């Protein structure tokens, strides 16, 4: 992994420089700068819109007592895409747009979800007296959650605010 990170931090900037120089030779230095600034502004607008949508979807999933796995992946991809769009360069902007635009983001998220196995979790919401699992739906016959259960024991509970 450290070798991969070293190569990424070395090769990506070099690739960006080569592409920027090639574009600058083709359309001129000033137009290249204008294009880089314009696509950063456009990316910021798209990230703001898609980030708000991802946050809204996350809050809806929580309000519906659903496991927000897909929403978290979408939000993380918007964050990664936003960081890449803020990085000056055409290659990182292209990858950032793929992470931010809904169609390609859904394809990337679906690919990530199939490659990463879900944790066996059961979420118990005592306020609504409803149990769900990472599958999201209770068993219709018994009202019990389907799927695997994570068996834990609470040892202690700490409060952030002092008791009054």
N, C-alpha and C positions, 0 to 999 in steps of 0.2 A: 504493500500500500504506500509506504513512503516513497518508493521509486516512482510509482504512478503519479503521486502528487508533485514530486520534483519535475517529472517530465511535463505534466500539465502546466505547471507554473512557468516552465521554460519554453515549451513549444507553442502554447496558445498565444502569448504576446508576440513571439516571432512570426507566427502565422498571420496575426492581425496586422503587423507592420508590413509584411509582404503584400497583403491584400490592399491595405490603404495606399501603399506606394503604387500598386498597379492601377487602382481606381484614379488616383491623382494624376498619373500619366495619361490616362484615357480621357478624363473630363476636366482636368486642371485642379490645382491645389485648393483654390478658394471654393470651387463647387464641391469638392470632396468634404471640406469643413462644413459647408452649408448642409450637405446631405447627412453628415454625421449628427449635426445638431438637430436637424429636422426629424431624423428617425428616433433620436432620444426623446424629443418632445412627444412625437406620436406614440412611442412606447410608454411614456409616463401616463398619457391619457388612457391608453388601453389597460395598463396595469391598474390604474385607479378604478376603472369600471369593473374589470374582472375580479379585482380584489374585493370590492364591495359585494359583488355577486357571490363570491366564495364565502365571505363572512356571513351573508344573509342565509345561504344554504346551510352553513354550519349551525347557526342559531336555530333554524327551523328543525334540523335533525335533533338537536338537544331538546327543543320544546316538545317534539313528538316522541321523546324517550327512545330514539333510535341510536344505534351505534354510528357515530359520524366518521367512519373510516374513509369513505369516498370523498367526503367533504374536506377532511384533513389533507388527503393527498392532493386534491385540487388546490387548496390554499397553499400548500408547500410548493407546488409547481408554479403558482403565480408569484410567490416570493422569489424563487430561484430565477424565474424568467425576468422579473423586475430587476434583480441584481445584474443579470446579464445584459439587459437593455441599458442600464446606466453605465456599464463599462464601455468606453469608447472603442468602436471597432465594428466591422461589418459581419464577421463570423459570429461573434458573441451576440450581436443583435438578431441574427437569423435564428440562432438556437433559442434565444430568449423569446422571440415571437412564437416559436413552436411550443414553448412551455406556457405561454400566456393565452394564445388564441384558443377558443373553446373546442373546436373540432380536433386539432392536433393534441391539445392538452388531454382530452378524453381518451384519445388513443394511447398516449404515453401513460396516463393513469391506469388504464386497463392493463397495459403491459406490465407495469410495476406491481399491480395487485396480483397478477397471475404468477409472478416470479417470487413474491414475498408471501410466505404462508401466514395466515392470520393467527393471532394468539388465541388460545382457548380461553375466552372470558365470559363471565356472566355479570351483567350489570343489574343490580337490584335497586329499584327506586321505591323506597318505603313510603314516600309521600303519596304516590299514586297507586300503591299496592299492586304493582305490575312488574313482572320480571321479564327481561329480554336477554338475548344472547348476542354474540357477534353475528348470528344469522338474522337477528332483528325481530323475529316473530315468536310468540309463545305457542306451545303445543295447543291446538284448538280443543282436544279432547279433555286434557287434564289441567290446562292453564299453566303447566310447567314449561320452562324453557327447553328448547331443543338444543342439541349441540353439547359440547364439552363444558365442564365447569371448572373454574379456578377456585380451589379450596384454600382459603386464607383464614388466619386468626388475627384479630386486632389486638395488639399488645398494649398500645397506649394511643391516646388522642391528645394532640397538642393544639392549643388555641393560639391564634395570632394576637388577639386582644386580651388584656387581663380581665378576669371576671370582676363584675361590679357588685 
